[in-house]
Structure formats: structure tokens, C-alpha cells
Amino acid sequence: MAQTTGTLLIAKGKDEISIIPRMANRHGLIAGATGTGKTVTLRVMAEQFSAIGVPVFMADVKGDLSGIAQPGGERPEPSARAKQLGMGELAFEGCPTVFWDVFGQQGHPIRATISEMGPLLLGRILDLNDIQSGVLTLIFKIADDNGLLLLDLKDLRAMTQFAGENAAQFKTEYGNISAASIGAIQRGLVALDQQGGDAFFGEPALDLSDLIQTGPGSKGVINILAADKLMQSPKLYATFLLWMLAELYESLPEVGDPDKPKLVFFFDEAHLLFTDAPKALEDKIEQVVRLIRSKGVGVYFVTQNPLDIPEAVLGQLGNRVQHALRAFTPRDQKAVRAAAETFRAAPGLDVAKAITELGVGEALVSVLDAKGSPTPVDRALIYPPHSRLTPLTPDERAGIVRGSVLFGHYEKAVDRESAYEKLKAKAEAKQAAEIPTAKQKGRTAEPQSDTAKIFGAMAQSAAHAIGSQIGRQIIRGVLGSILGGNKRR
């Protein structure tokens, strides 16, 4: 298809349907039942954003998006669709692509620190109740107050154990730390470790500027997160992507309404973000979605059912592609009605009826016009992708990873001194000091409080750390904050 200057062509109904680039950061929704064409729509939109120089981030939950790095032509469907739409010969081409993988197997390793993630998001990953989440927040506060960096899981396990062993000393200043809550947190950390959390939490942490790059021909780089394995832990998947959104919000400067987005973020399986989310977290998600557009980031939620998205968030999604929904149950029928009501009506189109009749690759589409108002909904065919539909082979993917300018930067984990090492060193020093004292007095040494031993020895260095670069690194942002501080610098 011919790229019209200043537009993002995605579908054709009565006329061509395009997203205006300066309206693309007003967010969007791709919805529809399984097998109706959501993934192809996501691919087409990603290609179009890349073509105008906008970087893209998306998670590959089914393992079938990697082919976007190579030209298509291996399957007949795109050419047949091009012919159906009167496009003529389809020009096949790939997009500049960077592959990421939390586990470091199918792309560059991608990590975050425990401190950056913060107690609110970690509490959700660990499936803690309100009381247990409160204790986790206290553990973070104790670490913050004493300059103890929480970088990886062993740091948080050590800090949790330390807080539990000294609960009586902490009670007056921080509140009650029950053994039951400490046990629940530790069990959750063990489970998270077994799910691969040891690979995700640590350093070097992801530098978000590495997601906002252009490639040959000034095309936007498409960042693909291998999420097929990560999806085995749905809460970890959803919370990880939410953390990325929050980090983008915290780190990017205000740009208002740019001519085109700095980055477009596709959130596949978006229902996982809101499933069982506490009200406080849901409110924070709404806040991030509402405000991140001013940072030049467009967020596009991909889900089966529009009812999966809270109404407060759904109301912020201006560019919408609705594939077919099935109306077999009362809930399905409610979803069809709800989806129909969100569109601006078009003369002669029964939206609710059309939603159940759409074919594969067909959708109801409404985008924002130049004034920011939704266009009347149109029944349209999604344009065909230009890239390869079949996934890359492992060797092809590995070649792209090795050829990336980022190769070597994230591949080797760094384990610098943090809470685990400091607590371990102080405990060993305490034990060594007690042994000769016991021998001299001919009796068992009376141990001092662990709190007094460790924190007394660390008081001066901790005070310095709080005012230093290391100290600033433990202050969290909009979704991780317990102090209301700004993002680390």
C-alpha cells in the first residue's frame, strides 16, 4: 500500500482509514475474539508506526511476531488481501527489530531492580493480602531509611528475614511486623524465584532510552519481548509491563501533543493487567494512562473483550479497532452491546449486529479526526502486513540479537554490594566479635540486638548514602513510591 504522508493507513471501508500521527498518542484499543485477526492488526499498525519513524514496544505472547523483522511473501494471504483491496502488487519488507527476553534466551536480557519495582507492584506479583502488603512496605521503608539497596531477590529475602528476626525492635518506630506476614512474603519470594524472578531482578537494569531508537532509513525500531514463557506467570507478565509504563512516565519529559509519538506501547492480553487488581493499583493505572500521553507515549490495549478494560481507562482510548465478538452467553451479549455503544454511530450501520458478523481480518474501526473527535464507525478490511507472517528460526533470531548495537551490554549480570552483602558482612562481623569475648570471660557472650549492631555501625555511612547518588536510587516513582519521591536520576 502506498504510504500517504502524515497518515498511518490501517484499514479500508468506504474509504481509506488512517490514524493521524499527532492523535496516535491518544491511545487505542484492539479487541475481538480469538482467531478474528487481532495479531495481524497489531502487526500492521506496528509496521505503519515504524515506517514514519516511531519506535514500538510489544510483547509476543504467542511466539508468532518475530517475522516482522523480515520481508513477507512466503504465504499467499497478504497478496490475496491486497488484490481484494485493489492495492496492486504488494511490496514486502521487514522492520528494524530488537528482541528482548526476561530469561535471556530469545533476546537481550531485560531486568529491573527490586527497589525500582517497589512494594505496590511486588505485592501484586507475590499475591499478598492487604496486611502482608503493609509489612512489605515497612520492609522497604526500613531499607530506605538505612541506605540498603534492594537490587535482586536475595537482597529482599535477606531484608525480610532481618526484619522478621528483629520485629520487636522495629515495632515502636515502624509498626507491627507479624511472623505470619514475614512467612507469606518469604514463601512468595521462593515461588517467584522458581518462576524465573532471579533472572529478572538485578542489574544492569533496562535503560528505557534503548527502546526509543530508529534504524536504517529512519524507521522506528520495533522492540519485541519474548513473552511465551513469561505468560506462564500471568501476574508477573502484567506487572512487568505495567512497571515499564510507569518507568516511561517517570523518565520521559513533558512534550504535550507532538507531531507523532515518541513511542507506541502495545499491551497484549491487557485483561491480565486488571484481573484482581486492588482499587489502589487500578487508580494508579488510570493515572499513568491518562498522563503518559503528554510524554509522547501512545498505549494500545489488545484484548478479547472490551469489558476487560475498566470504564475509566476505556474512555481514554480514542483509536479503536473492534474485531468480531461472539454472543453465545449473556456476558457475551453484554460485551457486544457495550462495544457497540462506545462507537460513534454511522448512518445505516447496525453496529451491534455487525460485531457478530465480522469475518477474519474485518473490523469496525473508529479513529480520532484532526480535532480529536472520534470518526463515525466504519466496517472495514484491515490492510495486509508487509512483513513475514511465519516466525523466525532460532538461528535467524540469534543472528539479529548478535548483530544488535546493544549486544553485550545486557548479557552479563552485575552483582554489586547491596542489602544482602551488607547484612551478611555485619552479621559475620558480629559473630566474629562475640567469639573472643566469650573465651575471655569463660562464658557465653550475651549478644547485642542485631538492630543495634548493624544499624549502629551503619548509621554514619547510611546517612551519607541517603544524600548521595546511591541513596537517590532507592526513591521510587508513581507506582513504586512509598515516600512520594521522584524517580531516581
Secondary structure, 3 states (H helix, E strand, C coil): CCCCCCCEEEEECCCEEEECHHHHHHCEEEECCCCCCHHHHHHHHHHHHHHCCCCEEEEECCCCCHHHHCECCCCCHHHHHHHHCCCCCCCCCCCCEEEEECCCCCCEECCECHHHHHHHHHHHHCCCCHHHHHHHHHHHHHHHHCCCCCCCHHHHHHHHHHHHHCHHHHHHHHCCCCHHHHHHHHHHHHHHHHHHHHHHECECCCCHHHHCCECHHHCECEEEEECCCHHHCHHHHHHHHHHHHHHHHHHCCCCCCCCCCCEEEEEECCHHHHCCCCHHHHHHHHHHHHHHHHHCEEEEEEECCHHHCCHHHHCCCCEEEECCCCCCCHHHHHHHHHHHHCCCCCCCCCHHHHHHHCCCCEEEEECECCCCCECCCEEEEECCCCECCCCCCHHHHHHHHHCCCCCCCCCCCECCCCHHHHHHHHHHHHHHHHHHHHHHHCCCCCCCCHHHHHHHHHHHHHHHHHHCHHHHCCCCCCCCCCCCCCCCC
